[in-house]
Amino acid sequence: MLYDNNENNRGRSMKIRYGVSKDANIIKIAVMVFLVGVLLGAIGANVFKDAYFKDMKIFGEGYFDKLYVLDIDHGKLFGYIFWNNLKKYLLFWIFSVTVVGIPYMVFSVGYSGLSTGFLLAVSVLKFGVKGIFLFLLYIFPQYLIYFPVALITLIQGYHLCTNLYFRVPLNKKGKAKIILEKVPTILILFLIILIGALSEAYINSFIIQKMARYF
């Protein structure tokens, strides 16, 4: 009996280690795809800078002075941010329950990296070293919430998609069971995204407005 318990514990331990290792590999691949996107975005911003540099000049002239005294409607801003995040979140899970879920995840991560690299490069081109600080201001503190949520969502979405289509064949009932098992996780992550949207609409906008005078 003791031997059986030891075997069971060993089996569980190996399963946990395998799961952690697999999740770590998913994160490594995601980070590589993201960094490739960042690099391409930065290159694109430099290559096409002449195309948007005039607009950047218009953007810079008095923009931050106006922002500093602007009366921000935080409620409307929250509604916009929350709806925008919700659309992306729902779209991710819709794709996760289809056979093209994993390619969509790769595209999503790559596009996020591309956008990040482009915006960071544009900010640096316009403001120099201060541009890095401005970029960090724009993502603080909400990305302290969004980033871990994005990682967990990616891992859970990957497991959902592979369990549905790339392991043992499942009938409709089996697939429905796997999807329903993810519902509590999806709802919890949704509530955390709600907190992130609140921090972006109220805390981040306040920080940006107060720091606008320095740009």
C-alpha positions as semicolon CSV with decimal commas, in nm:
position;residue;x (nm);y (nm);z (nm)
1;M;0,000;0,000;0,000
2;L;0,282;0,238;0,091
3;Y;0,455;0,142;-0,233
4;D;0,140;0,226;-0,431
5;N;0,115;0,566;-0,261
6;N;0,478;0,642;-0,343
7;E;0,419;0,543;-0,705
8;N;0,111;0,765;-0,724
9;N;0,297;1,059;-0,572
10;R;0,587;1,005;-0,812
11;G;0,343;0,993;-1,104
12;R;0,174;1,315;-0,996
13;S;0,511;1,484;-0,948
14;M;0,625;1,382;-1,297
15;K;0,295;1,507;-1,444
16;I;0,335;1,846;-1,272
17;R;0,697;1,874;-1,389
18;Y;0,594;1,787;-1,744
19;G;0,313;2,042;-1,735
20;V;0,541;2,319;-1,603
21;S;0,805;2,232;-1,864
22;K;0,546;2,242;-2,143
23;D;0,410;2,576;-2,026
24;A;0,765;2,714;-2,008
25;N;0,822;2,607;-2,369
26;I;0,501;2,781;-2,476
27;I;0,620;3,101;-2,304
28;K;0,967;3,074;-2,465
29;I;0,817;3,040;-2,813
30;A;0,575;3,328;-2,745
31;V;0,862;3,551;-2,625
32;M;1,065;3,471;-2,939
33;V;0,769;3,548;-3,168
34;F;0,702;3,870;-2,973
35;L;1,066;3,984;-2,998
36;V;1,074;3,914;-3,372
37;G;0,761;4,131;-3,397
38;V;0,926;4,407;-3,192
39;L;1,232;4,401;-3,419
40;L;1,021;4,416;-3,736
41;G;0,809;4,695;-3,588
42;A;1,117;4,901;-3,499
43;I;1,264;4,846;-3,846
44;G;0,933;4,945;-4,006
45;A;0,914;5,263;-3,799
46;N;1,262;5,363;-3,917
47;V;1,208;5,268;-4,281
48;F;0,876;5,452;-4,315
49;K;0,950;5,745;-4,084
50;D;0,939;5,998;-4,370
51;A;0,582;5,893;-4,446
52;Y;0,449;5,991;-4,103
53;F;0,709;6,236;-3,971
54;K;0,504;6,542;-4,073
55;D;0,208;6,408;-3,876
56;M;0,438;6,349;-3,581
57;K;0,541;6,717;-3,591
58;I;0,176;6,826;-3,585
59;F;0,118;6,580;-3,300
60;G;0,402;6,733;-3,101
61;E;0,310;7,101;-3,138
62;G;0,106;7,192;-2,832
63;Y;-0,040;6,844;-2,792
64;F;0,094;6,781;-2,443
65;D;0,015;7,136;-2,331
66;K;-0,348;7,075;-2,427
67;L;-0,345;6,731;-2,266
68;Y;-0,226;6,880;-1,937
69;V;-0,534;7,104;-1,906
70;L;-0,782;6,867;-2,075
71;D;-1,088;6,763;-1,876
72;I;-1,089;6,384;-1,924
73;D;-1,418;6,195;-1,913
74;H;-1,288;5,887;-1,730
75;G;-1,620;5,704;-1,760
76;K;-1,623;5,725;-2,140
77;L;-1,254;5,642;-2,155
78;F;-1,313;5,334;-1,941
79;G;-1,601;5,226;-2,167
80;Y;-1,381;5,257;-2,477
81;I;-1,085;5,073;-2,322
82;F;-1,299;4,798;-2,172
83;W;-1,493;4,735;-2,493
84;N;-1,170;4,729;-2,697
85;N;-1,010;4,478;-2,457
86;L;-1,327;4,268;-2,440
87;K;-1,344;4,234;-2,820
88;K;-0,984;4,111;-2,836
89;Y;-1,037;3,875;-2,543
90;L;-1,354;3,720;-2,684
91;L;-1,197;3,687;-3,029
92;F;-0,903;3,501;-2,876
93;W;-1,129;3,244;-2,709
94;I;-1,348;3,206;-3,016
95;F;-1,040;3,116;-3,219
96;S;-0,913;2,891;-2,938
97;V;-1,208;2,656;-2,984
98;T;-1,135;2,621;-3,357
99;V;-0,871;2,421;-3,539
100;V;-0,691;2,743;-3,642
101;G;-0,653;2,854;-3,280
102;I;-0,276;2,804;-3,255
103;P;-0,191;2,992;-3,580
104;Y;-0,412;3,275;-3,458
105;M;-0,222;3,283;-3,126
106;V;0,110;3,306;-3,312
107;F;-0,029;3,589;-3,526
108;S;-0,167;3,765;-3,218
109;V;0,163;3,754;-3,028
110;G;0,358;3,861;-3,337
111;Y;0,123;4,151;-3,405
112;S;0,149;4,266;-3,042
113;G;0,527;4,266;-3,076
114;L;0,507;4,452;-3,408
115;S;0,284;4,722;-3,255
116;T;0,508;4,753;-2,950
117;G;0,827;4,783;-3,157
118;F;0,669;5,037;-3,391
119;L;0,527;5,258;-3,115
120;L;0,848;5,246;-2,912
121;A;1,061;5,335;-3,214
122;V;0,827;5,620;-3,314
123;S;0,836;5,755;-2,958
124;V;1,217;5,748;-2,955
125;L;1,239;5,907;-3,301
126;K;1,016;6,191;-3,186
127;F;1,140;6,250;-2,831
128;G;1,481;6,081;-2,811
129;V;1,562;5,914;-2,479
130;K;1,252;6,075;-2,325
131;G;1,053;5,870;-2,572
132;I;1,137;5,551;-2,381
133;F;1,006;5,712;-2,063
134;L;0,692;5,827;-2,245
135;F;0,630;5,476;-2,378
136;L;0,664;5,332;-2,027
137;L;0,422;5,596;-1,897
138;Y;0,163;5,491;-2,153
139;I;0,167;5,127;-2,040
140;F;0,189;5,182;-1,662
141;P;0,031;5,049;-1,444
142;Q;-0,222;4,856;-1,653
143;Y;0,034;4,630;-1,820
144;L;0,136;4,497;-1,479
145;I;-0,213;4,345;-1,494
146;Y;-0,249;4,280;-1,868
147;F;0,085;4,105;-1,913
148;P;0,034;3,812;-1,669
149;V;-0,327;3,781;-1,788
150;A;-0,203;3,759;-2,148
151;L;0,045;3,484;-2,057
152;I;-0,213;3,280;-1,865
153;T;-0,470;3,329;-2,142
154;L;-0,219;3,217;-2,404
155;I;-0,124;2,902;-2,211
156;Q;-0,485;2,813;-2,131
157;G;-0,595;2,882;-2,488
158;Y;-0,315;2,664;-2,624
159;H;-0,412;2,375;-2,397
160;L;-0,777;2,415;-2,488
161;C;-0,705;2,406;-2,861
162;T;-0,466;2,108;-2,840
163;N;-0,705;1,912;-2,617
164;L;-0,990;1,972;-2,862
165;Y;-0,810;1,890;-3,188
166;F;-0,461;1,748;-3,149
167;R;-0,483;1,471;-2,891
168;V;-0,740;1,193;-2,866
169;P;-1,039;1,221;-3,103
170;L;-1,344;1,369;-2,926
171;N;-1,714;1,371;-2,998
172;K;-1,931;1,682;-2,949
173;K;-2,004;1,592;-2,588
174;G;-1,635;1,548;-2,507
175;K;-1,547;1,881;-2,670
176;A;-1,828;2,058;-2,485
177;K;-1,701;1,919;-2,154
178;I;-1,347;2,047;-2,217
179;I;-1,477;2,391;-2,314
180;L;-1,704;2,413;-2,007
181;E;-1,410;2,324;-1,781
182;K;-1,235;2,641;-1,902
183;V;-1,531;2,871;-1,831
184;P;-1,433;2,952;-1,466
185;T;-1,078;3,045;-1,578
186;I;-1,215;3,258;-1,863
187;L;-1,446;3,445;-1,624
188;I;-1,173;3,504;-1,363
189;L;-0,936;3,640;-1,629
190;F;-1,220;3,857;-1,762
191;L;-1,264;4,015;-1,416
192;I;-0,889;4,084;-1,395
193;I;-0,904;4,250;-1,740
194;L;-1,185;4,467;-1,600
195;I;-0,949;4,578;-1,320
196;G;-0,680;4,648;-1,581
197;A;-0,921;4,863;-1,782
198;L;-1,013;5,060;-1,468
199;S;-0,646;5,122;-1,388
200;E;-0,584;5,233;-1,748
201;A;-0,882;5,467;-1,759
202;Y;-0,834;5,627;-1,418
203;I;-0,475;5,579;-1,294
204;N;-0,284;5,578;-1,625
205;S;-0,474;5,875;-1,769
206;F;-0,408;6,069;-1,446
207;I;-0,034;5,991;-1,463
208;I;-0,010;6,082;-1,833
209;Q;-0,192;6,409;-1,776
210;K;0,030;6,509;-1,484
211;M;0,350;6,419;-1,670
212;A;0,244;6,587;-1,999
213;R;0,416;6,914;-1,909
214;Y;0,758;6,745;-1,937
215;F;0,721;6,663;-2,309
